Amino acid sequence: MSRKAVKRDLTLMIRAGLERGIPVIVGSAGTAGADPNVDWMIGIVKEIAKENDFHFRLGEIKTEITKEQLKQYMEEGRFHALEGAPDFSEKDMDTLTRCISVIGAEPYNAALDGGAQVIIAGRSTDTAIYACVPIRYGFDNAFAWHAAKTIECGTLATVFEKKHGAMLASVRKDSASIWPGHPDMAASPVSVVSHTLYENANPYILTEPGGILHTKDSVYTAENERVTRITGSTMEKKPYTVKLEGVKFEGYRRVALAGVSDPLILKQLYSWLETVVEHSRAKIRRGLGLAPDEYRLRYVVYGNPDDPCTERVGVMFDIIARNEEDAGSIITNVWHTMLHVPIPEWEGGQSQTAFPFSPPDLQTQEGGKTYSFCLNHVVEVQDPLETCRIRYYDL
C-alpha cells in the first residue's frame, strides 16, 4: 500500500475518532498483518499524532508466532490442517519464513479495556474488527457477526458502488440493519445476501474463531430504499481456534511479456513454446551451468490461438531462481530465445514476438523476492489472546 495514501486515510479516521470519542480500529495492518507491517503503520500513526498535536493512547496488537510456539502446538496435538492445506510437519519448520495468527474479537476488546483510542493490529479476521464493538456491549450473537461479515469490505455490499466508502450497521438481539454511509447509495436484500458468497467456501456456514455463523435460514428484508434488515441467522459456539497463515521463500522472480501475431506461429503456438523452453534450457545449462531443477520456468498464454478470429495472443514467461543474478540471466536468455526460435515454414531471420517494454524483463517488489503459502491451518487455544502481544503508547 502507498504510505502517502495510508497516512491520508488514517489522518481522517483518527481526527474524526478523537473529535467524536469513537475508537479507531485497524486490523491486518499493512494488508498482511505481519510484525513489520504493524511497525510500519504504528510509525505512520505516531507521525500523524506529532504533526497534528493529537494526544491519545495507541494500542498495538502483534499476531506473529514463533517457530517454537508452532512446534509446541504440534507436539500438544493442537495443530490441524484446513481443507486443501499444504502438508506441513516439524521437518518443514526450517523452510518457514514467517507465521501469523489470525485473531478474533477478544484482543481488540482487551486493547479497548486497556484504554486504547486507536488500535493497530496484526493479522485478523475481517469480521472481528467490526464484531468486537457490539460484543463489547453484550451482543456476541449471530447478528453482530453477520453484520460484520456484510460490512467488512465497505460498499462492496451495495447495489451499485458509485463511490467506494463506508457501511454502517445497527445490531440488535434479534436482527441487524445494514446501509451505506453515502446518501446516494443503497443496500438491498440481494446486495447484502450476495456478500455471503464473497471469500467463503460455503455461503451458509461461516466459521469464526469461536463459533460458526449459520445463514441458511437468514431472511433479508428491505426496511426502506437504502436499508436492509437481517433476521433468522444463528450462531453455533465451538471450541476456540485461531487460523495460522505461513509462507516460505521460493526465490527471485522475473517475467517477460510478449505479443505474438504471426499467423504461422499462432497455428502451432504450443509446440513452438515447448521448443522455446527446450532451446532455453539447453542454453541455460550451457551458459549458466544450471540444471532444470535449479530454477523454475513456465509460460502462460492469454488468448485462444485456436480461434480463427484470433489475430494476436499474449505470452508470459515466468521464472524463479535461487538468486537475483541467476534470475536476471535466465529471463534474458528466455526472452531472447523466444524472439528467434525458428519454425520449418519460414527461411531466414525471424522475429516472432513483440515486447511492450524495453528491456522486456520485469520483476516484482523487493528485487523479485517470491514466497508461497505453506501454512493454512488452525490451532486450538486455551486463551483467545495467547497468540498475540498487546502494547500501548501514550501519545
N, C-alpha and C positions, 0 to 999 in steps of 0.2 A: 504494500500500500504506500501511496505517496505520503511522506512525512508532512508536507505542506497541507495536504487535504485533511489528514487526520488531525493536525493541530487546529485547523479552521473549525472542523466539526466539534471537536472536544471543547474548544473555547465557547462556542454557542451553547453546548449542553451544560457545561459547568456554570456559566454565568446564569442561565435560566434556573438551574437547580438550586444555586445559592440564593437567588432572589426569591424563590418560591418555597424554599425549605424542602425540596424533593431530592432524595438520594439519586446520584448518577451512577449507574451500574454498567460496567463494560466487561463482557466475558469473551473468552477466546481471543485475548488481546493480540493485536498484530495479525489476526486471522488464524494463526497457527496455535497460539497459546502456549508455546514453549517458554522456558525461563528467559532466553534472550529477547523474545517478543514482548514479554511483560516488562523487562528492564527498559526496553526502547520506549514503550508507551508511558511508563512511570516517569521517565526523563522528560517527555513532552508535557505531561501534566504539571510537573514541578516548574517547568519553564513558563507555562501558561499562568500559574499562580504568581510567580515572581513578576512577570511583565504586567499583570493586571491588578496586582496588590490584593489577590484573593487569599482568604485565610480559611482553612478547613482541615479536617482530619482525612487523610488519604489512606485507604486500606488496600494492601497488596496481597493477592492470593496467588501463590505459585503452585503449580499442579504437576510438575515433573516428578518422576520417581526414579530412584537409583537402581542399578543392576542388582545391588544387594537386596533391596526391597522386593524386586521382582523375583529373585531367587527364593526368598523366604515364602512368598505366596505360592510358588511352585512346590516347595518342599512340604508345605502345610496342606496341599491339595485344594487351595482356594483359587487356582488359576484355571480358567476354562476358555476354550476357543468358541467364537461365534461361528455361525454357519458360513462356510466359504472362506474361513480364515486360513492363512498360510500356516503350514506346520512350524512350530517353534517349541524348542525344549532347551534345557540347560546347555546343551552342546552348542547351541546357536548364540549364546549370550555374547560372545566376543564380536559377533557381527553387528550387534545392536548399537546404533549411533545415539539414539535419543528415544525416550519413552515418556509419554504424558498420560495422565489420568484425566478422564472427562467427568468433572464434578457435577453434583446435583445442586439443589437449592440450599442445603444446610450451610455450606461455607459462606455463602453470601449473607445469610441471616446472622451467622456468627460475627462477621465483619460489621454488620449494622449494629449488632449488640455491643460491639467494641467502640461504637461512636463514629464509624466511618460515614462521611458525607459523600465521598467519591470512592468507588471501588474499581480497581483494575485487576482482573482475574485472568488466570491462565485458561487452559482448555476447559470447556464447559459444555454441557448440553445447551442448545439454544433455548429450549423451553425453560430451563432452570433460572435463567437470567430474569425472566418475567414472572414465573410462578412463585419465586421467593417472596415477593411483596404480599400477595394475598395469603400465602401460607403464614407469613409473619403475623397476620391479623386473624388467624384461626380458620382460614379457608383452604386447608390442604385436602382439596376434593377434586373430583373429575373435571369440574368446570374451570378451576384455576389452571389445570394442566392443558385442557382443551383450548382455552383462550390463549394460553402461552404458545401452544403449537400453531395457532392461527396467526398470531401477530409477530411471530419470530422473524419473519422475512419482510416486515413492514408492509407496504402497499402491494406486494405481490398477490395478496389475497383479496384484491379489489376487483370490481367488474372490469374496469379499464384503467390501467395505471397511467393517468395523464401526467403525473409528476411523482417520482419516487419519494416516499416520505414515511411518516409515522402512522401507526394504527393505535387505537385506544380500545380498552376492554373494561367492562364492568362485570365483576364476578360476584355471584350470589351462591347460596346453598343449593339452589335447585336449577340454576341456569347461568349463562354468560351472554353478554351482548358485545358485539364487535362492530366497529365503524372506523373509517379513516379520519385522520386529522384534517385533511384538505376538504373544504366545504363543497367543492365541485366533484368529489369522488364518492363512490358508494361501495358498500359490502353487501352482496346479495347472498341468498342461500346457496346458489350454485358456486359463486366465487369463494365462499367460506368452506364449503364441503370439499371443493376441489383441492384445497391445501392439504387435506389428509392424504392425498396421493403423492405429495411432494416429499422426496427423500425418505420414503417409507416402503419397506418390502410388502407390508400389508396395511391398507388404509383403515382397517377395523381394529388392529391391535398395535398400539403404540407404546413401546417399552421405555420406561424412565428408570432412574437408578433405584427407586424404592417401590415401584409399582407398575402396573400395566393399565393404560387408558384404553377402554373399550368403546368404540364409536359405532358399532353395528346398529344399535338402537337409537342413535342420536337423531334428533329432529332439528331441522334448520328452518326458521320462520322469519319472514321479513317483518320487523317492527314498524318500519316506515321505508321510504325510498333509499335511505342510506345505512340503516342499521339492521343487522341480522342477530337473532337470538338463538342460542343453542340450548336444547334440553335433551334429556334422555341418556346422556353419557354416564358411564360408570367407571369407577377406579378399583382395581384389584390390587391389594397390597401383596408384596412378595419380598423375599429376603433381599437385603440391600446389596447391590452390586455396582461396581464402578467400571466403566469401559476403559480399556487401555488402547492407545494407538502408538505404534513404534515404527521407526524406519531404520534401514541400513544403507550405507553408502555403496553406490554401484559403480561410480566412476565419473568421467568427464564427457559431457555430451557435445556433439557438433552435428548440425544438419545442413543440407543443401537442398534448395528448391529449384525446380526447373519445369518449363513448359515444353511439351512435345506436340508438334503439329504436322510432322512429316507423315503423309499417308502410308508410306511404305513401312515406317516404324510402327504406326498405330495398328496395322493389321497383324503384327507379330510382337506386340508390346511386351508381353510377359516373358516370352522366350528371349527377347532382346535384353530385358532387365536381368534375367538369370545369367546371360552372357556377360553383362556388365559386372555382376557380382563375381563371377568366375575369374574374369580378367583382373579385376581389382584385387581379389585375394592373392592371386599369383604375384602381382606387382608389390603388394604389401609384404608378403613373405620374402620376396627377393630384395626389396629396397630397405625395408624396416626390420626384417628379421622377426616378424610377428606371425605366429600361427593363428588360425581362425579361432581357437579357444581363448586367445589372449585379448580379444575385443569382441564387440557385438556390432553387427551390421544388418540393417533391414531396410526395406523400401516400402512406401505406401503410395498407392495410386489414387488420384482424385479425378473422378470422371469414369466413363464407360467406353473403352476403346472398341468394344464390340457393337456399339450402337452406330448404325450407318450415318446418323445425323451428327455424330461427334466429330468436331474439327480439331479439338485440342484437349489434351489431358494434362494434369499436373502430377509431378512425381517428386516425392520427398525421400531423400536418403538420410538415414539417421544412424549415427554410430555412437557407441560408448566405449571409451578406452580407459586404461588404468591411470594415465597421467595426461596433463594438458598438451604436452609436446606430441605424444602419440596421437591424441585426438585430432589435433590440427593437421598432422601429417596424413592421417588416414582419410579424413574427409576431403582433403585436397586431392589425394590420389583418386578417390572415388568419383568426384565430380569431373575431374579431367578425363578419366577413363570413360565416363558416361558420354562425354562430349564427342568422342571419336570412335567408339566401338563400331566396326563396320557391319554391314548386312550384305548377303550374297547378291541382292537385287541391284546393287549400285557399285560402280567402279570409281576409284579415285578418292580424293579427300572428302570427308563427310563431317558435318557439324549437326548433330542430331537434336540438340537441346538449346533452349533459350533460358538464360538466367535473369531473374528480376533484380539481382543485386550484384555488385562487384566490389570485392571478391564474393563468390557465391556462398561461401560457408558462413553460418550463423551459429551463435551459442546462446544458451540460457544464462540466467543470473549466476553471479559468483564464479565466473570462469567456466560455466557449464557443469558445475557440481550437480550430480543427479542421485536421488535417493528413491528407494522403493519401500512400500509398506511391508513390514514383516510381522506386525502385531495388529490383530483385530480381535481382541479377547476381552474378557471381563474378569475381575477379581471380586471375591466375596470379602466384604469389610465388616468389622465389628463396630466401627465408628465412621459415619459419613465424612468426617474431617481427617481421617488417618492418611490419606494420600496427598494432602495439601499442607501448605505452610502460610500462615497469615502474619502479616507485619503491618505496622502503622507508621505514618509520617504526619507530624503536625506542622502544617504549612502556614 
